[in-house]
Amino acid sequence: MVRIADVFQSVLTYAIPLMVVALAGMFSERSGVINISLEGTMIMGAFTGILFIHTMQRTDLMSGHLLLLTGLLISMVTGILYSSLHAIAAINMFADQTISGTALNIFAPAFAVFVARSIIGVQQIPLGNVFRIAKVPVLAEIPILGPLFFENAYLTTYIGIAILIISQIVLSKTRFGLRLKSAGEYPQATDAAGVSVVKMRYAGVLISGALAGLGGLILSCRSPPNSVLM
């Protein structure tokens, strides 16, 4: 018989990374730049993060959640770099944002497959699922919430929830968040107030890229053991 906790955790497997990517799109949209290259950014972030984790697992130089956190950081950096291409095209060159995003979405999977074949010899990188937490001490004993959130859990679940809370605070309660929204909704007024619209839009797109890259690796690391990624 399927437990409610098992169903709930299966939902979280896809809900958390997709929520992070949705927040990524929100930051870019708030700044006034349409970023439909999120899928491509997810692929690039997942690819570099998985490649790093796969390499470290073979050398035993790093393991456990430190390896996961380092991989997440690499995916975020990759997302920032990849999304900067969209930012340059859309903000500096005034290119059509839809075409720019579509081009990045088309490029990412082809690039990932080519590099994977060149480095490893196969287009799909094997990755064992070693990051699942069977049971969080103490917290797993909490009635109802314990089995739902603290058994067979992933560290990335808590990271995703933290990102949601922080994003809400940043956009609603901080000067940066208000300026970001102003740059997207009232760019002329923002510029008249002495705030650089270009800088705010760059910030929105780069934050979007970081979260999209992060979301890509979060989704990949939750795959079944010995599955192949990419």
N, C-alpha and C positions, 0 to 999 in steps of 0.2 A: 504494500500500500504506500502510495506516494505521500510524504509528509508535506504539510503546508510550508514548512521551513525550506524544504528542498526546492519547491516551486518558487518561493520568494527569492532564494539565492540564484536560481537560474535566471530570473528576471533581472536581478542586479548585474549579472554577468554582462548583459548588453545595455542595460539602462545607464549605468555609471559612465562608461566611455562615451556613449552617445550624448549624455547630458553635458559632459566636459566639452565635446565638440560643438554642441549647441551654444554653450557659453562663449566658445571661441567665435562663432559667427555673430553673436550678439555684440561683442566688443568691437568688431570691425564695422558692423552695421551702425552702431551708435556713433562711430566717428565719421560716418558718411561714405564709407567705401563698401561696395558689395563684394563679398569674398566667397565666391562659389568654388574656390580651389581647395576647400577644406578636405575633400576626399583625397586629392593628390598629396596634400600636406600630411594627412594621416598615414598614407602609404610610405612616404619618405621618412617620417618619424618612426614608424613601426620598423621599417627596414633597417635603419641605422641602429636603433636600439636593440633589435633582435640579433643583428650581426655582432654587435659588441658582446651581448650576453652569451651568444653561442661561442664566440671566440674565448671568452673568459672561462666558460664552463669546460672547455677542452684543455685549458692550461692550468686550471685550478689556482689561478692567482687571486681570484676573488669569488666569493660565493655568498649565498644567503640574501637577505634583504638589502645588504649594502650593494650587492651587484645589481639588484632590481632598481634601487634608488639612483645609482649611477647611470643605468640604462635609461631611466626616465629623464634624467638631466640631459643626456645626449640627445634623446628624442626631442626635447624642448628646444635645444640649440639648433638642431636640424630644422625644426619647424620655423624658427625665427629666420634662419637664413633663406629657407625656401620661400616663405611668405614675403620676404623683402623684395623678391623679384616682382611679385604682384604689386607691392607698394610702389616700387620705382615706376612700373608701367602705368599704374592707375593715377598716381599722385603727381609724379614729375613729368611724365610724358603724355598725360591726359588720354591714355589709351582706353578703348572700350573695356570696361571692367569685366563684362561677361565673357568676352573673347579671351582676355588675359587669363581669367580663372579657368576657362575650359582648356586652354593650351597647357596650363600647369597640371590639370587633371589627366590629360592625355600623356604627358611626358613622364609622370611619376612611375606608373606601373612598368612601362617599357624600360626605364632606367634601372629600376630595382631588379627586374628579371635579368637584364644584361649583366649588371655588376655581380649579382649572386652567381650566375653561371660562370663568370670570369674568375671569381675568387674561390668558390666552393665546388663548382662543377655541376651543380643542380640549381634550378630556379626557385626551389622551395627549401628554406632553411629549417632544419629540424630543431625543435626546442622542447625539452622536457618541462613539464609543468611542475616546478619545484618550489613555487612561491605561495602555495595554499597553506593557510594557517588552520590546522585541524581544530584547535580550540584555544580561545583566548582565556588565560587564567582569570578567575574571579568574575569577569564580565560575562562569561558564558553561562554562569549560574543564575543570572537575572531572569526571572520568569518572563515568558513570552518573547521579550526582546533579545534575550541571550541566544536562543537557538536561531533566531532570524539574522542577527548581525554579527555574532561572535563565535559561530561554529562554521567550519569549512569556509572561512572568510579569506579575503585578500587585503593586503595593506592598501592597495590602490582604491578599494572601496572607501576607506576613510579619507584618503587623499582627495577623492572626487567630491565627497560631502563637504570637506573643508574648503575646496575651491568654490563650491556653490555659495557657501556662507560668506567667504571673503569677497566674491564677486558682487554679491548683493550690497555689502557694506561699502565697497569701493565705488560702485556706480551711484549709490543713493546718498552716502554720507560724507564723501570726501570731495575736496576741491578738484582733484584730478577727474573724478567721475563726472562731475557737473560740467567741467570744461570739455570733456570728451563728448558728452551728449550735445553740448552747445555747438561744437564744431560740425556735428552732423546735421543738426536741425536748423541752426542759424549761423552759418559760417561768416556772413558779413558782419553780424553783430559781434561775433567772437573776435574777428580780426580788428574791429573798431575798439574793442576792449583791451587790445594789446596782447592777445593770446595768439600764438602761431597756430593757424589751422593746419598747416602742413605737418608740424611736429605732432600735433594731437592725432592726426590721421595716421601718421607713421606708427605712433604708439599703439593705436587701436589695432592696426593690421598685424604688427609684430606680436602683440599679446595674443591675438587670434591665432597666429602661427604656432606660438609656443603651446597653447592649449590643444590645438589640433594635433600636433606631433605627439603630445602627451597622451591624448585620447587614443591615437592609433596604437601605441605600445600597450596601453592598458587593455585594449580589446584583444590584442594578440597574446598577451601573457595569460589570459584566462582560458585559452584553448585547452582541450584535453591533453593528458600526458602523451609524449612522443608524437604529437601531431606535427604537421608541417605548416609553417607560416609563409606568408606572401602568396 
